[in-house]
Amino acid sequence: MKTTCLASVVLCLLASNAVAAELLPAVLDWSQRAVLSTPVSGVVSQVAVHPGESVTAGQLLLQLDQRPFDNRLKDARAQQHKQQLQRDEARREVERTRELYNRRVISTHDLQLAEIAFATADSDYTSAVTALEDARLRSEYSRLHAPFAGVVLAVDVSAGMTVINRQQATPLVTLAQDHPLHALVQVPGSALSGFHAGQAVTIRVNGQHFDGKLEFPVTEPDSSGKYTLTFTFDPGKAALHAGQTARVGIE
């Protein structure tokens, strides 16, 4: 015998608590949503995408004016090369000084001075290598790429705008992952025993049917005591988006 669990969400269970074939009201949601920014500041020189556009993973979304980053990179390379030459010369000098010391030509103090000079040059070289790597990272961060394939929801800047990211990152592009999509269904706690991870379902949207499965069987209840179940499915070439209503058919 079937009993009604909710007025808004019709969930019918058999006496054994197994879930009978039912269509549960659902709302679609993106499987991932990210507000993207960059950890460096600069002037936006190019915006390569617009809202509603589909992008691939790694695709360029926007970039800052490259000239300041290129200049820092050139300077860092020059400093690294300079410090490498000075370190190599300090190494040769300490090797000559050790040879003279072993021949008792110079004092221990002279050897110590040469070793200190080499240690200083080696430290300066390490700092220059670190500065070069930092300049490379800053140059890399000045270009914003899509971390995953999806659809652009919003672009919050335009070419010519100054982005200042010091204490808090400025939102630049909002990206959503639309493959797969999620279908969210709310159920009471008494119905949770009728679901299990990986459970096969059919998700119906605008007359189209998609094979799906239960991804996350249990969540924290909301203020009304309902639980949200997350079903995942691949919409294929269908133009679906978050907020659309759907029906989930339990196998």
C-alpha positions as a printed Julia matrix, in Angstrom:
251×3 Matrix{Float64}:
   0.0    0.0     0.0
   1.34   3.46   -0.9
   1.29   6.44    1.44
   1.84  10.13    0.68
   5.05  11.49    2.29
   4.86  15.16    1.24
   2.34  17.43   -0.42
   4.99  19.24   -2.48
   7.27  16.26   -3.15
   5.31  13.09   -3.86
   7.4   10.15   -2.73
   5.68   6.76   -2.54
   7.24   3.83   -0.76
   6.21   0.21   -0.65
   5.62  -1.36    2.74
   9.14  -2.85    2.56
  10.54   0.72    2.14
  11.69  -0.08   -1.41
  11.15   2.9    -3.73
   8.4    2.39   -6.24
   8.56   3.89   -9.72
   7.69   7.57   -9.15
   8.42  10.92  -10.74
   9.96  13.25   -8.18
  10.01  17.03   -8.75
  13.59  18.29   -9.17
  15.54  21.43   -9.99
  18.64  21.39  -12.2
  21.92  22.79  -10.95
  25.47  23.1   -12.27
  27.78  20.32  -11.16
  30.42  22.97  -10.41
  30.41  26.76  -10.26
  33.53  28.87   -9.87
  34.1   32.6    -9.53
  37.53  33.06  -11.1
  40.13  35.74  -10.49
  43.89  36.22  -10.59
  46.29  36.74   -7.66
  48.1   39.57   -9.48
  47.09  43.13  -10.27
  47.19  44.91  -13.61
  45.23  46.41  -16.48
  42.91  44.13  -18.46
  44.13  44.09  -22.05
  41.92  41.35  -23.49
  38.63  39.68  -22.62
  38.42  36.57  -24.77
  34.94  35.29  -23.81
  31.42  36.55  -23.25
  28.49  35.34  -21.08
  26.74  32.29  -22.47
  29.8   31.06  -24.36
  30.93  27.46  -23.99
  34.63  27.02  -23.26
  37.05  24.13  -23.07
  39.42  23.35  -20.21
  42.54  25.5   -20.5
  40.96  28.04  -22.85
  42.06  31.66  -22.38
  39.35  33.74  -20.69
  41.16  37.04  -20.3
  44.61  38.5   -19.75
  46.22  41.53  -18.2
  48.61  43.87  -20.02
  51.72  41.73  -20.47
  54.33  44.5   -20.61
  54.91  44.92  -16.84
  55.12  41.15  -16.4
  57.49  40.75  -19.36
  59.75  43.5   -17.95
  59.89  41.84  -14.53
  60.69  38.54  -16.18
  63.53  40.02  -18.23
  65.0   41.74  -15.17
  64.73  38.56  -13.11
  66.51  36.55  -15.83
  69.3   39.14  -15.99
  69.72  39.11  -12.21
  69.78  35.32  -12.13
  72.48  35.23  -14.82
  74.52  37.88  -13.02
  74.34  36.08   -9.68
  75.25  32.79  -11.33
  78.42  34.31  -12.77
  79.33  35.82   -9.4
  78.68  32.53   -7.61
  80.81  30.6   -10.12
  83.64  33.09   -9.69
  83.34  32.87   -5.88
  83.52  29.07   -6.13
  86.7   29.24   -8.21
  88.16  31.73   -5.77
  87.47  29.55   -2.73
  88.98  26.56   -4.53
  92.18  28.57   -5.25
  92.24  29.78   -1.67
  91.95  26.22   -0.3
  94.83  25.13   -2.5
  96.97  27.98   -1.2
  95.9   27.2     2.35
  96.86  23.55    1.94
 100.27  24.7     0.74
 100.47  26.91    3.87
 100.75  30.03    1.73
  97.79  31.86    3.31
  96.22  31.93    6.74
  93.05  30.32    8.05
  91.46  33.75    8.21
  91.98  34.26    4.46
  90.36  30.9     3.77
  87.4   31.78    5.95
  86.91  35.08    4.11
  86.84  33.25    0.77
  84.36  30.71    2.1
  82.12  33.48    3.44
  82.28  35.24    0.06
  81.24  32.04   -1.69
  78.39  31.41    0.79
  77.14  34.96    0.22
  77.31  34.6    -3.58
  75.57  31.23   -3.41
  72.79  32.72   -1.25
  72.39  35.63   -3.65
  72.12  33.2    -6.54
  69.44  31.18   -4.74
  67.48  34.38   -4.12
  67.79  35.3    -7.8
  66.5   31.86   -8.85
  63.54  32.29   -6.5
  62.83  35.77   -7.86
  62.91  34.43  -11.43
  60.46  31.67  -10.56
  58.21  34.23   -8.87
  58.32  36.43  -11.98
  57.41  33.43  -14.12
  54.45  32.62  -11.88
  53.23  36.22  -11.91
  53.43  36.2   -15.69
  51.47  32.93  -15.77
  48.86  34.28  -13.34
  48.34  37.37  -15.51
  46.44  35.14  -17.95
  43.2   33.58  -16.76
  42.38  30.16  -18.22
  39.31  27.97  -17.75
  40.04  25.31  -15.08
  37.37  23.06  -16.57
  35.07  22.88  -19.59
  31.78  24.66  -19.11
  29.74  27.75  -19.86
  30.56  31.36  -18.98
  27.9   32.78  -16.67
  29.3   36.27  -16.15
  32.21  38.51  -17.14
  32.69  41.27  -14.57
  35.46  43.28  -16.28
  36.21  44.8   -19.66
  39.37  45.76  -21.53
  41.05  48.8   -20.02
  39.86  48.2   -16.46
  42.41  48.1   -13.67
  42.34  45.03  -11.45
  43.81  45.48   -7.97
  44.21  42.19   -6.13
  46.02  42.85   -2.88
  43.9   41.97    0.12
  40.92  40.47   -1.73
  40.66  38.99   -5.22
  38.42  40.81   -7.67
  35.82  38.53   -9.36
  36.58  38.45  -13.09
  34.76  35.54  -14.72
  32.09  33.17  -13.38
  32.24  29.71  -14.95
  29.85  26.79  -14.55
  30.39  23.13  -15.42
  27.4   21.92  -17.43
  28.6   18.36  -18.18
  27.49  16.62  -16.07
  24.5   18.41  -14.58
  22.84  17.83  -11.22
  19.16  17.3   -10.5
  18.27  18.19   -6.91
  15.37  16.48   -5.17
  14.1   17.2    -1.65
  12.77  14.35    0.49
  11.89  13.9     4.18
  14.23  12.0     6.44
  11.79   9.08    6.61
  12.35   8.46    2.89
  16.16   8.26    2.91
  16.21   4.49    3.45
  14.71   4.07   -0.01
  17.8    5.51   -1.73
  21.39   4.38   -2.17
  24.53   5.73   -3.86
  24.7    4.88   -7.54
  20.97   4.23   -7.78
  19.84   4.4   -11.43
  17.21   6.98  -12.35
  15.68   8.6   -15.4
  15.76  12.39  -15.48
  13.1   14.07  -17.6
  13.44  17.66  -18.75
  11.2   19.31  -21.35
  10.14  15.97  -22.79
  13.71  14.66  -23.01
  14.92  11.66  -21.0
  18.44  11.2   -19.61
  20.02   8.33  -17.71
  21.28   9.39  -14.31
  22.32   8.11  -10.92
  22.23   9.15   -7.29
  25.55  10.81   -6.57
  25.18  12.03   -2.97
  22.56  10.07   -1.01
  22.57  12.08    2.23
  22.99  15.77    3.06
  22.28  17.91    6.09
  18.57  18.74    6.42
  17.33  22.26    5.75
  15.27  24.33    8.2
  12.11  22.39    7.31
  13.79  19.02    7.94
  14.01  18.03    4.27
  17.07  16.44    2.72
  18.46  17.29   -0.73
  19.44  14.33   -2.91
  21.83  15.03   -5.78
  21.37  13.06   -8.99
  23.94  13.44  -11.77
  23.48  13.01  -15.51
  25.06  13.95  -18.84
  22.79  16.27  -20.85
  24.68  15.55  -24.07
  23.96  18.24  -26.65
  20.76  19.4   -24.91
  20.84  23.08  -23.95
  19.96  22.74  -20.26
  20.83  25.1   -17.44
  20.59  25.54  -13.7
  17.16  26.48  -12.39
  15.15  24.44  -14.88
  12.53  22.13  -13.42
  12.77  18.4   -14.02
  11.35  15.07  -12.92
  13.4   12.19  -11.57
  12.06   8.73  -12.21
  13.18   6.19   -9.64
  13.86   2.76  -11.09
